[in-house]
Amino acid sequence: MARKRSRPYTVEDVEFVHKHYAEMTASEIAEELGISKFQVSKIVSELRKHIDLPKKTAKRPNPILEYLKSKGLPIKEEAKKKNTRSRKKK
């Protein structure tokens, strides 16, 4: 099976990524523009070198938690992480 080739990105693509990066995932942006996710991440990394991009507000939902919610199963509270790097005191 041949690999899908994507087109080179343009100034308009960079502008779109800059405007919509916080609200959309990289996959959604890539699908909308017709470029690869790698190109989206490359644009983002280059933009971060020169400007401050806003924090992501759109995140991919956890599929496990989505499944548990859809089945109506209870979800445990996050267990406190134990510090496993420290040595035992004598």
MDTraj code that builds the backbone (N, CA, C; nanometers):
import mdtraj as md
import numpy as np

residues = "MET ALA ARG LYS ARG SER ARG PRO TYR THR VAL GLU ASP VAL GLU PHE VAL HIS LYS HIS TYR ALA GLU MET THR ALA SER GLU ILE ALA GLU GLU LEU GLY ILE SER LYS PHE GLN VAL SER LYS ILE VAL SER GLU LEU ARG LYS HIS ILE ASP LEU PRO LYS LYS THR ALA LYS ARG PRO ASN PRO ILE LEU GLU TYR LEU LYS SER LYS GLY LEU PRO ILE LYS GLU GLU ALA LYS LYS LYS ASN THR ARG SER ARG LYS LYS LYS".split()
xyz = np.array([
    [0.0843, -0.1178, 0.0000],
    [0.0000, 0.0000, 0.0000],
    [0.0887, 0.1239, 0.0000],
    [0.0628, 0.2150, -0.0863],
    [0.1443, 0.3354, -0.0975],
    [0.1092, 0.4340, 0.0133],
    [0.2096, 0.5058, 0.0560],
    [0.1912, 0.6061, 0.1601],
    [0.1272, 0.7304, 0.0997],
    [0.0355, 0.7897, 0.1736],
    [-0.0300, 0.9113, 0.1268],
    [0.0679, 1.0277, 0.1385],
    [0.0856, 1.0999, 0.0302],
    [0.1751, 1.2145, 0.0311],
    [0.0947, 1.3410, 0.0551],
    [0.1499, 1.4287, 0.1363],
    [0.0795, 1.5538, 0.1623],
    [0.1510, 1.6670, 0.0891],
    [0.0800, 1.7737, 0.0707],
    [0.1338, 1.8872, -0.0032],
    [0.2195, 1.9736, 0.0886],
    [0.3056, 2.0561, 0.0316],
    [0.3816, 2.1505, 0.1146],
    [0.2876, 2.2528, 0.1781],
    [0.3177, 2.2959, 0.2999],
    [0.2293, 2.3925, 0.3649],
    [0.2619, 2.5342, 0.3202],
    [0.1630, 2.6215, 0.3316],
    [0.1740, 2.7583, 0.2829],
    [0.1583, 2.8574, 0.3981],
    [0.1690, 2.9854, 0.3660],
    [0.1507, 3.0916, 0.4652],
    [0.0089, 3.0877, 0.5213],
    [-0.0894, 3.0582, 0.4365],
    [-0.2285, 3.0490, 0.4825],
    [-0.2453, 2.9340, 0.5820],
    [-0.1725, 2.8237, 0.5603],
    [-0.1776, 2.7111, 0.6537],
    [-0.1201, 2.7511, 0.7891],
    [-0.0101, 2.8246, 0.7872],
    [0.0517, 2.8706, 0.9118],
    [-0.0440, 2.9632, 0.9862],
    [-0.1111, 3.0505, 0.9139],
    [-0.2081, 3.1416, 0.9749],
    [-0.3242, 3.0639, 1.0373],
    [-0.3736, 2.9615, 0.9672],
    [-0.4834, 2.8796, 1.0183],
    [-0.4412, 2.8063, 1.1459],
    [-0.3205, 2.7488, 1.1442],
    [-0.2707, 2.6779, 1.2629],
    [-0.2585, 2.7754, 1.3790],
    [-0.2058, 2.8947, 1.3549],
    [-0.1900, 2.9938, 1.4603],
    [-0.3238, 3.0327, 1.5222],
    [-0.4264, 3.0491, 1.4388],
    [-0.5573, 3.0908, 1.4889],
    [-0.6317, 2.9787, 1.5609],
    [-0.6189, 2.8544, 1.5142],
    [-0.7041, 2.7465, 1.5624],
    [-0.6321, 2.6409, 1.6460],
    [-0.5053, 2.6615, 1.6772],
    [-0.4290, 2.5588, 1.7482],
    [-0.4869, 2.5283, 1.8861],
    [-0.5325, 2.6290, 1.9579],
    [-0.5825, 2.6083, 2.0936],
    [-0.7152, 2.5337, 2.0954],
    [-0.7996, 2.5534, 1.9916],
    [-0.9331, 2.4949, 1.9934],
    [-0.9422, 2.3595, 1.9229],
    [-0.8443, 2.3253, 1.8415],
    [-0.8517, 2.2025, 1.7623],
    [-0.7304, 2.1139, 1.7906],
    [-0.7475, 1.9841, 1.7706],
    [-0.6338, 1.8931, 1.7826],
    [-0.5526, 1.8986, 1.6541],
    [-0.4306, 1.8472, 1.6609],
    [-0.3436, 1.8468, 1.5429],
    [-0.4048, 1.7632, 1.4306],
    [-0.4709, 1.6547, 1.4655],
    [-0.5352, 1.5708, 1.3640],
    [-0.6463, 1.6446, 1.2926],
    [-0.7262, 1.7188, 1.3684],
    [-0.8355, 1.7949, 1.3083],
    [-0.7817, 1.9042, 1.2159],
    [-0.6761, 1.9718, 1.2593],
    [-0.6162, 2.0760, 1.1755],
    [-0.5599, 2.0145, 1.0483],
    [-0.4894, 1.9030, 1.0628],
    [-0.4296, 1.8369, 0.9466],
    [-0.5362, 1.7929, 0.8474],
    [-0.6449, 1.7391, 0.8984],
    [-0.7533, 1.6944, 0.8111],
    [-0.8194, 1.8129, 0.7404],
    [-0.8380, 1.9211, 0.8132],
    [-0.9011, 2.0409, 0.7565],
    [-0.8167, 2.1017, 0.6446],
    [-0.6847, 2.1058, 0.6654],
    [-0.5960, 2.1708, 0.5687],
    [-0.5465, 2.0769, 0.4587],
    [-0.5519, 1.9474, 0.4829],
    [-0.5000, 1.8533, 0.3843],
    [-0.3505, 1.8362, 0.3925],
    [-0.2936, 1.8611, 0.5108],
    [-0.1509, 1.8370, 0.5334],
    [-0.1379, 1.7305, 0.6410],
    [-0.0170, 1.6851, 0.6666],
    [0.0016, 1.5785, 0.7650],
    [0.0105, 1.6355, 0.9065],
    [-0.0105, 1.5472, 1.0066],
    [0.0019, 1.5880, 1.1466],
    [0.1452, 1.6302, 1.1759],
    [0.2406, 1.5649, 1.1098],
    [0.3807, 1.6002, 1.1283],
    [0.4050, 1.7452, 1.0853],
    [0.3450, 1.7849, 0.9736],
    [0.3605, 1.9221, 0.9274],
    [0.2972, 2.0212, 1.0243],
    [0.1841, 1.9829, 1.0823],
    [0.1194, 2.0702, 1.1818],
    [0.2108, 2.0867, 1.3020],
    [0.2694, 1.9773, 1.3507],
    [0.3581, 1.9874, 1.4667],
    [0.4848, 2.0655, 1.4322],
    [0.5313, 2.0551, 1.3088],
    [0.6475, 2.1319, 1.2656],
    [0.6154, 2.2813, 1.2647],
    [0.4979, 2.3172, 1.2143],
    [0.4548, 2.4579, 1.2142],
    [0.4470, 2.5097, 1.3574],
    [0.3876, 2.4285, 1.4467],
    [0.3709, 2.4694, 1.5868],
    [0.5073, 2.4886, 1.6530],
    [0.6002, 2.3968, 1.6305],
    [0.7318, 2.4099, 1.6941],
    [0.8054, 2.5326, 1.6432],
    [0.7917, 2.5628, 1.5145],
    [0.8544, 2.6835, 1.4602],
    [0.7879, 2.8097, 1.5156],
    [0.6554, 2.8084, 1.5288],
    [0.5858, 2.9239, 1.5856],
    [0.6262, 2.9474, 1.7305],
    [0.6440, 2.8392, 1.8067],
    [0.6816, 2.8513, 1.9481],
    [0.8185, 2.9168, 1.9650],
    [0.9047, 2.9036, 1.8660],
    [1.0368, 2.9663, 1.8733],
    [1.0270, 3.1185, 1.8685],
    [0.9224, 3.1690, 1.8039],
    [0.9137, 3.3120, 1.7802],
    [0.8012, 3.3821, 1.8555],
    [0.6943, 3.3105, 1.8897],
    [0.5829, 3.3718, 1.9626],
    [0.5340, 3.2744, 2.0693],
    [0.4524, 3.3251, 2.1611],
    [0.3896, 3.2403, 2.2626],
    [0.2544, 3.1945, 2.2105],
    [0.2402, 3.0655, 2.1902],
    [0.1108, 3.0109, 2.1494],
    [0.0270, 2.9867, 2.2740],
    [-0.1045, 3.0036, 2.2657],
    [-0.1886, 2.9768, 2.3834],
    [-0.1902, 2.8276, 2.4171],
    [-0.2210, 2.7975, 2.5416],
    [-0.2314, 2.6580, 2.5853],
    [-0.3448, 2.5892, 2.5128],
    [-0.3318, 2.4586, 2.4958],
    [-0.4360, 2.3797, 2.4308],
    [-0.5588, 2.3739, 2.5202],
    [-0.6752, 2.3946, 2.4597],
    [-0.8000, 2.3749, 2.5327],
    [-0.8720, 2.2513, 2.4817],
    [-0.8421, 2.2103, 2.3596],
    [-0.9029, 2.0896, 2.3018],
    [-0.8059, 1.9743, 2.3188],
    [-0.8489, 1.8743, 2.3908],
    [-0.7659, 1.7566, 2.4106],
    [-0.8439, 1.6335, 2.3693],
    [-0.7709, 1.5338, 2.3276],
    [-0.8323, 1.4077, 2.2890],
    [-0.8854, 1.3403, 2.4153],
    [-1.0119, 1.2988, 2.4157],
    [-1.0663, 1.2347, 2.5364],
    [-1.0022, 1.0982, 2.5592],
    [-0.9915, 1.0602, 2.6847],
    [-0.9358, 0.9300, 2.7201],
    [-1.0375, 0.8222, 2.6822],
    [-1.0017, 0.7300, 2.5917],
    [-1.0989, 0.6299, 2.5468],
    [-1.1464, 0.5368, 2.6587],
    [-1.0610, 0.5097, 2.7553],
    [-1.0990, 0.4227, 2.8674],
    [-1.2079, 0.4896, 2.9512],
    [-1.1854, 0.6177, 2.9835],
    [-1.2847, 0.6890, 3.0638],
    [-1.4158, 0.7061, 2.9873],
    [-1.4078, 0.7295, 2.8567],
    [-1.5289, 0.7407, 2.7745],
    [-1.6084, 0.6098, 2.7773],
    [-1.5378, 0.4975, 2.7695],
    [-1.6036, 0.3660, 2.7740],
    [-1.6731, 0.3454, 2.9082],
    [-1.6002, 0.3755, 3.0174],
    [-1.6579, 0.3569, 3.1508],
    [-1.7812, 0.4453, 3.1701],
    [-1.7752, 0.5687, 3.1214],
    [-1.8903, 0.6585, 3.1333],
    [-2.0089, 0.6078, 3.0525],
    [-1.9815, 0.5557, 2.9317],
    [-2.0909, 0.5082, 2.8468],
    [-2.1598, 0.3855, 2.9058],
    [-2.0835, 0.3034, 2.9787],
    [-2.1405, 0.1846, 3.0419],
    [-2.1981, 0.2138, 3.1795],
    [-2.1750, 0.3342, 3.2310],
    [-2.2272, 0.3725, 3.3619],
    [-2.1505, 0.3085, 3.4768],
    [-2.0261, 0.2713, 3.4535],
    [-1.9444, 0.2098, 3.5568],
    [-1.8783, 0.3177, 3.6420],
    [-1.8601, 0.2885, 3.7725],
    [-1.7981, 0.3891, 3.8593],
    [-1.6491, 0.4040, 3.8265],
    [-1.6002, 0.5257, 3.8405],
    [-1.4590, 0.5548, 3.8145],
    [-1.3935, 0.5866, 3.9476],
    [-1.2823, 0.5179, 3.9765],
    [-1.2102, 0.5405, 4.1018],
    [-1.1436, 0.6764, 4.0992],
    [-1.1288, 0.7332, 4.2174],
    [-1.0558, 0.8589, 4.2290],
    [-0.9084, 0.8292, 4.2052],
    [-0.8385, 0.9291, 4.1569],
    [-0.6956, 0.9120, 4.1311],
    [-0.6251, 0.8791, 4.2623],
    [-0.5487, 0.7726, 4.2583],
    [-0.4722, 0.7338, 4.3770],
    [-0.3543, 0.8286, 4.3918],
    [-0.3206, 0.8571, 4.5151],
    [-0.2054, 0.9433, 4.5375],
    [-0.0803, 0.8682, 4.4963],
    [0.0057, 0.9371, 4.4243],
    [0.1296, 0.8740, 4.3809],
    [0.2250, 0.8649, 4.4985],
    [0.2845, 0.7484, 4.5123],
    [0.3823, 0.7295, 4.6182],
    [0.5191, 0.7639, 4.5637],
    [0.6003, 0.8224, 4.6469],
    [0.7363, 0.8549, 4.6071],
    [0.8191, 0.7278, 4.6176],
    [0.8471, 0.6634, 4.5060],
    [0.9190, 0.5363, 4.5073],
    [1.0695, 0.5547, 4.4946],
    [1.1126, 0.6760, 4.4734],
    [1.2558, 0.6990, 4.4544],
    [1.3298, 0.7178, 4.5861],
    [1.2614, 0.7493, 4.6929],
    [1.3300, 0.7731, 4.8190],
    [1.3624, 0.6414, 4.8883],
    [1.4708, 0.6435, 4.9646],
    [1.5098, 0.5224, 5.0373],
    [1.4294, 0.5112, 5.1660],
    [1.4191, 0.3894, 5.2140],
    [1.3487, 0.3682, 5.3414],
    [1.4326, 0.4229, 5.4548],
    [1.3638, 0.4824, 5.5507],
    [1.4341, 0.5319, 5.6684],
    [1.4477, 0.4184, 5.7662],
    [1.5616, 0.4155, 5.8340],
    [1.5877, 0.3078, 5.9321],
    [1.5368, 0.3427, 6.0668],
])
top = md.Topology()
chain = top.add_chain()
for i, resn in enumerate(residues, 1):
    res = top.add_residue(resn, chain, resSeq=i)
    for name in ("N", "CA", "C"):
        top.add_atom(name, md.element.get_by_symbol(name[0]), res)
traj = md.Trajectory(xyz[None], top)
